[in-house]
Amino acid sequence: MKPTNLVRHDIAASNLLLGDSLFLSLSLPPSWDLAPGVGRPEIIASHERKGKKWVASGRAWYVVFDAGRRWAMELVLQVGALPRRRNRTPVGEVAEVTVHGHPATVRWREGRRGLFRRRTITFLRVEFDCPVSERHLVVEFSGRCPREGFEEMLAAIPYLRCH
C-alpha cells in the first residue's frame, strides 16, 4: 500500500485545563473512515515537543469502519511516558514493524468479549516508543471484522505519524 492511497486522520482531543492536544495522525485506506467511540478521549497530561502539543498521558476510543463492506472495529489509543525498562512477555502471535521510523511490536490474539453473548474477537495491538515526542504509544484494533480488514490496518500502520 502506497502512502498516496491513504487518507490521514488527525486524532486530537480537548481538555478544559490542558487545551487541545494531538494523540497521533492515523492514515487509513480510502474506503475506511473514523467515528467517535463509546467514550470521550481522556487527557491526563500533555506537553509540547517540536512546536506541537501532544497528549503525554491519556486514552481515546474510536470506531474504524468500511461502510461498503459493512466491516467495523474498535480502535483504542493509549499514550504514556516512555518506559524505564522492558520486561513484558508477549501474548499471542508476535511480529515487528516500523512506525514512523520507530521499531514497533505487533501482537495478534483472540479473546472473548461480551456480557451475555460472549463472542470471540480478534485483537491487533501495535506498541512502540517515540523518543521524539517522548511517549509510549499503544494502538489496538479489535472486533469481529474479517482478518483481511485487520491486515489492511496493519499495512497502513507504518504511515502513522507520532511526532
KAKA-V756874 format. One record per residue. SS is DSSP state (hx for helix, st for strand, lp for the rest). D_CENTER is the distance of its C-alpha to the mean C-alpha in whole Angstrom. Layout:
BEGIN
SS_D_CENTER, SS_D_CENTER
END
This chain:
BEGIN
lp_18, lp_19, hx_17, hx_20, hx_19, st_16, st_15, st_13, st_12, st_12, st_10, st_13, st_14, st_18, st_20, lp_24, lp_24, lp_22, st_21, st_19, st_16, st_13, st_9, st_8, st_10, st_8, st_11, st_11, st_15, lp_17, lp_18, lp_14, st_14, st_12, st_13, st_13, lp_13, lp_15, lp_15, lp_15, lp_13, st_14, st_15, st_18, st_18, st_18, st_19, st_20, st_20, lp_22, lp_22, st_19, st_18, st_15, st_13, st_15, st_14, st_12, st_10, st_9, st_9, st_9, st_11, st_10, st_14, st_17, lp_20, lp_22, lp_21, lp_21, st_17, st_14, st_12, st_10, st_6, st_6, st_5, st_7, st_10, st_13, lp_16, lp_16, lp_18, lp_22, lp_22, lp_20, lp_22, lp_19, lp_20, lp_18, lp_18, lp_18, st_18, st_17, st_16, st_15, st_14, st_14, st_11, lp_13, lp_16, st_15, st_15, st_12, st_13, st_11, st_13, st_14, st_16, st_17, st_18, st_20, st_19, lp_22, lp_25, lp_28, lp_26, lp_24, st_22, st_21, st_17, st_15, st_12, st_9, st_8, st_7, st_9, st_11, st_13, st_14, lp_17, lp_18, lp_16, lp_17, st_13, st_12, st_8, st_6, st_3, st_5, st_7, st_10, st_14, lp_17, lp_16, lp_18, hx_17, hx_17, hx_15, hx_12, hx_14, hx_14, hx_10, hx_10, hx_13, hx_11, hx_9, lp_12, lp_12, lp_9, st_11, lp_10, lp_14
END
